[in-house]
Every structure is written in structure tokens, then in C-alpha cells.
């Protein structure tokens, strides 16, 4: 996959994450349940499986999607990455994430 195709898949992944978190936040406020409650644990396990499947589809062998979700807070907390060729880039956008994934292979 090229950067454009990967970015397209990442946009869908990020939109689904936003929907998941919107519903989770609303339900958490209503029920008081946290992420590790019986209901939400199953839902987040499904999200993780979806993320892993997306990673496999786009050739992300180094778990960059999980890193972007957790460490970069889906781009809200950009982080620096050193690419294989020695260049250092800040990863904030999905396009930048796609370039990291391509460069890691």
C-alpha cells in the first residue's frame, strides 16, 4: 500500500475511534462504569482487535497504530520519531503516521 491508501484506511480507523470514545464517554457518565468494567472491557477488546486487523491490512508490523492511539493521543500529543534513514519527524497527522509505517518496512 502507498501512503495515500494507508492514510485513507487510517482516516476510517480514526473516525471509528472518535465514535467509540464519544459513546464511551456518554455511557460512562450515565453509568459510572470505567473502561475496565465488564461491558466496556469487552468493547475495548473489540476495538483492539479492529486496530490489530487494520495494522495487518496496512502493513504496520511495529504496532504504530497502538502507539499513535495511546502515546500520541490520536495526534493530540505529537511525538518525535527517528526514521530508518535517520530523519526525525514529528507525528501528529495520519499522513505522517502513514509515512512512519511505510518507512518501518
C-alpha positions, 0 to 999 in steps of 0.5 A: 500500500502507498501512503495515500491508501494507508492514510485513507484506511487510517482516516476510517480507523480514526473516525471509528475511534472518535465514535467509540470514545464519544459513546464511551464517554456518554455511557460512562457518565450515565453509568459510572462504569470505567473502561475496565468494567465488564461491558466496556472491557469487552468493547475495548477488546473489540476495538483492539482487535479492529486496530490489530486487523487494520495494522495487518491490512496496512502493513504496520508490523511495529504496532504504530497504530497502538502507539499513535492511539495511546502515546500520541493521543490520536495526534493530540500529543505529537511525538518525535520519531527517528526514521530508518534513514535517520530523519526525525519527524514529528507525528501528529497527522495520519499522513505522517503516521502513514509515512512512519509505517511505510518507512518501518518496512 
